Amino acid sequence: MPLFEYRCRSCDARFEALVRGAAPDKAEVNCEACDSAEVERLMSAPAAPARGTLLPLAGGCPPPQAGPCGTGCCRLPG
């Protein structure tokens, strides 16, 4: 489910809201602090992958020269 950031135009509070089944700019979102419906959606920075994690590769496991890929790696003994 998409998580979006909003700012209340009434009290200037910033908060996040899960938006289900509606376009984020058309969703009925109320401020968590003052319950106002006068909110604007903010541009969010994308989250970066956690440090040390590998993104899934198209071919499955990374090449042997990359070293072990972590728990459950296909090259680690069972």
C-alpha positions as CSV (number, residue, x, y, z in Angstrom):
1,M,0.0,0.0,0.0
2,P,1.3,3.4,-0.9
3,L,2.5,5.6,2.0
4,F,2.4,9.4,1.2
5,E,3.6,12.4,3.1
6,Y,1.2,15.3,3.7
7,R,1.3,18.8,5.3
8,C,-1.7,20.4,7.0
9,R,-2.4,23.9,5.7
10,S,-4.3,24.7,8.9
11,C,-1.8,23.8,11.6
12,D,1.4,23.1,9.5
13,A,1.7,19.5,10.9
14,R,3.5,17.0,8.7
15,F,2.4,13.4,8.7
16,E,2.3,10.2,6.6
17,A,-0.9,8.4,5.5
18,L,-1.6,5.1,3.7
19,V,-3.7,5.7,0.7
20,R,-5.8,2.8,-0.5
21,G,-7.8,2.6,-3.7
22,A,-7.6,6.2,-4.7
23,A,-5.3,8.5,-6.5
24,P,-3.0,10.2,-3.8
25,D,-4.1,13.7,-4.8
26,K,-7.8,12.7,-4.8
27,A,-7.7,10.7,-1.5
28,E,-9.7,12.0,1.5
29,V,-6.9,12.5,4.1
30,N,-7.4,14.4,7.3
31,C,-4.6,15.9,9.5
32,E,-3.6,13.7,12.3
33,A,-3.1,16.7,14.6
34,C,-6.2,18.8,14.0
35,D,-8.4,16.7,11.8
36,S,-8.5,19.3,9.1
37,A,-9.1,18.2,5.5
38,E,-7.0,21.1,4.2
39,V,-3.9,19.0,3.5
40,E,-1.4,19.0,0.6
41,R,0.7,16.0,-0.5
42,L,4.4,16.5,-0.3
43,M,7.1,15.2,-2.6
44,S,8.8,12.3,-0.9
45,A,12.4,11.3,-1.4
46,P,12.7,7.7,-2.5
47,A,14.1,5.3,0.1
48,A,17.5,3.9,-0.5
49,P,18.2,0.2,-0.1
50,A,19.6,-0.8,3.3
51,R,23.4,-0.8,3.3
52,G,24.9,-4.2,2.6
53,T,21.9,-5.7,0.9
54,L,21.9,-6.9,-2.7
55,L,19.0,-6.2,-5.0
56,P,17.6,-9.3,-6.6
57,L,19.4,-10.1,-9.8
58,A,17.8,-11.3,-13.0
59,G,19.9,-14.5,-13.0
60,G,19.3,-15.4,-9.4
61,C,22.4,-15.5,-7.2
62,P,25.3,-13.0,-7.8
63,P,28.5,-14.3,-9.5
64,P,31.0,-16.2,-7.4
65,Q,33.5,-13.3,-7.4
66,A,30.9,-11.1,-5.6
67,G,31.3,-13.2,-2.4
68,P,28.5,-14.7,-0.3
69,C,25.2,-13.0,-0.7
70,G,24.0,-13.5,2.8
71,T,21.5,-15.7,4.6
72,G,19.8,-18.1,2.3
73,C,22.4,-17.5,-0.5
74,C,22.3,-20.3,-3.1
75,R,26.2,-20.7,-2.8
76,L,26.2,-21.2,1.0
77,P,26.0,-24.8,2.3
78,G,22.5,-25.7,3.4
